């Protein structure tokens, strides 16, 4: 519960103050993260373009693929519901040196 609250606060602050890591993608904000830790279907990551963090589970992944440390992912979040608004996560296509492992 506390971990989820911390993630929600981090996402909220990211949306408010770090527009360089978020882009509008339809009805959602898209944040780009690099996976830093993988453990039993749980993933942690840091912002590619800022110091934001993300936590998500395999249930949030929109495909059946599993990520590895170093993978770059896009997290789609409902801007008006930062706490529980994670809609889905998918692999990002590598772009420039940020996308390299």
C-alpha positions as a Markdown table, in Angstrom:
| # | Residue | x | y | z |
|---|---|---|---|---|
| 1 | Unk | 0.0 | 0.0 | 0.0 |
| 2 | Unk | 2.8 | 2.4 | 0.9 |
| 3 | Unk | 4.8 | 1.5 | -2.1 |
| 4 | Unk | 1.7 | 2.1 | -4.3 |
| 5 | Unk | 1.2 | 5.5 | -2.7 |
| 6 | Unk | 4.8 | 6.4 | -3.3 |
| 7 | Unk | 4.4 | 5.4 | -7.0 |
| 8 | Unk | 1.3 | 7.4 | -7.3 |
| 9 | Unk | 2.9 | 10.5 | -5.8 |
| 10 | Unk | 5.9 | 10.1 | -8.1 |
| 11 | Unk | 3.7 | 9.8 | -11.1 |
| 12 | Unk | 1.6 | 12.7 | -10.0 |
| 13 | Unk | 4.7 | 14.9 | -9.6 |
| 14 | Unk | 6.0 | 13.7 | -12.9 |
| 15 | Unk | 2.9 | 14.7 | -14.7 |
| 16 | Unk | 2.8 | 18.1 | -13.1 |
| 17 | Unk | 6.5 | 19.0 | -13.2 |
| 18 | Unk | 8.3 | 16.9 | -15.8 |
| 19 | Unk | 6.7 | 17.4 | -19.2 |
| 20 | Unk | 9.9 | 16.3 | -21.0 |
| 21 | Unk | 9.1 | 12.7 | -20.1 |
| 22 | Unk | 5.4 | 12.8 | -20.9 |
| 23 | Unk | 3.7 | 13.2 | -24.2 |
| 24 | Unk | 0.0 | 13.2 | -25.0 |
| 25 | Unk | -1.1 | 9.9 | -26.6 |
| 26 | Unk | -4.8 | 10.0 | -27.3 |
| 27 | Unk | -6.6 | 10.2 | -23.9 |
| 28 | Unk | -3.5 | 9.2 | -22.0 |
| 29 | Unk | -0.1 | 10.6 | -21.0 |
| 30 | Unk | 2.8 | 8.4 | -22.1 |
| 31 | Unk | 5.9 | 8.1 | -20.0 |
| 32 | Unk | 9.1 | 6.5 | -21.1 |
| 33 | Unk | 11.0 | 4.4 | -18.6 |
| 34 | Unk | 14.0 | 2.0 | -18.6 |
| 35 | Unk | 13.5 | -1.2 | -16.6 |
| 36 | Unk | 16.0 | -1.3 | -13.8 |
| 37 | Unk | 14.7 | -4.3 | -11.8 |
| 38 | Unk | 12.7 | -7.4 | -12.5 |
| 39 | Unk | 11.4 | -9.8 | -9.9 |
| 40 | Unk | 8.6 | -12.4 | -10.2 |
| 41 | Unk | 6.4 | -10.5 | -12.7 |
| 42 | Unk | 7.1 | -7.1 | -11.0 |
| 43 | Unk | 9.0 | -4.4 | -12.7 |
| 44 | Unk | 10.7 | -1.2 | -11.5 |
| 45 | Unk | 12.1 | 1.5 | -13.8 |
| 46 | Unk | 13.4 | 5.0 | -14.0 |
| 47 | Unk | 12.6 | 7.8 | -16.4 |
| 48 | Unk | 14.7 | 7.9 | -19.6 |
| 49 | Unk | 14.6 | 11.7 | -19.8 |
| 50 | Unk | 14.2 | 12.5 | -16.0 |
| 51 | Unk | 14.5 | 11.1 | -12.5 |
| 52 | Unk | 10.9 | 9.8 | -12.2 |
| 53 | Unk | 10.3 | 6.2 | -11.2 |
| 54 | Unk | 7.6 | 3.6 | -12.1 |
| 55 | Unk | 6.5 | 0.3 | -10.6 |
| 56 | Unk | 4.2 | -2.1 | -12.5 |
| 57 | Unk | 3.3 | -5.8 | -12.7 |
| 58 | Unk | 2.9 | -8.2 | -15.5 |
| 59 | Unk | -0.8 | -7.6 | -15.3 |
| 60 | Unk | -0.2 | -4.0 | -16.6 |
| 61 | Unk | 1.7 | -5.3 | -19.7 |
| 62 | Unk | -0.5 | -5.1 | -22.8 |
| 63 | Unk | 1.2 | -8.1 | -24.5 |
| 64 | Unk | 2.4 | -11.5 | -23.2 |
| 65 | Unk | 6.0 | -10.5 | -23.5 |
| 66 | Unk | 8.2 | -10.2 | -20.4 |
| 67 | Unk | 10.7 | -7.4 | -20.0 |
| 68 | Unk | 14.3 | -7.6 | -18.9 |
| 69 | Unk | 16.5 | -5.1 | -17.1 |
| 70 | Unk | 17.5 | -2.4 | -19.7 |
| 71 | Unk | 14.4 | -2.6 | -21.8 |
| 72 | Unk | 12.7 | 0.7 | -22.6 |
| 73 | Unk | 9.0 | 0.8 | -22.0 |
| 74 | Unk | 6.1 | 3.2 | -22.4 |
| 75 | Unk | 3.6 | 3.5 | -19.6 |
| 76 | Unk | 0.2 | 4.9 | -20.5 |
| 77 | Unk | -1.6 | 6.7 | -17.6 |
| 78 | Unk | -4.9 | 8.5 | -17.3 |
| 79 | Unk | -3.9 | 12.1 | -16.5 |
| 80 | Unk | -6.9 | 12.6 | -14.2 |
| 81 | Unk | -6.3 | 9.4 | -12.2 |
| 82 | Unk | -2.6 | 9.3 | -11.4 |
| 83 | Unk | -3.0 | 7.0 | -8.4 |
| 84 | Unk | -4.8 | 4.1 | -10.2 |
| 85 | Unk | -4.6 | 5.4 | -13.7 |
| 86 | Unk | -1.9 | 3.1 | -15.2 |
| 87 | Unk | -3.7 | 1.8 | -18.3 |
| 88 | Unk | -0.9 | -0.3 | -19.8 |
| 89 | Unk | 2.8 | -0.8 | -20.4 |
| 90 | Unk | 4.4 | -1.8 | -23.7 |
| 91 | Unk | 7.9 | -2.1 | -25.1 |
| 92 | Unk | 9.2 | 1.0 | -26.7 |
| 93 | Unk | 11.1 | 0.9 | -30.0 |
| 94 | Unk | 14.7 | 2.0 | -29.3 |
| 95 | Unk | 15.4 | 5.6 | -30.4 |
| 96 | Unk | 18.9 | 7.0 | -30.1 |
| 97 | Unk | 21.3 | 6.1 | -27.3 |
| 98 | Unk | 18.5 | 6.3 | -24.6 |
| 99 | Unk | 17.0 | 3.1 | -26.2 |
| 100 | Unk | 20.2 | 1.1 | -26.2 |
| 101 | Unk | 20.9 | -1.5 | -23.5 |
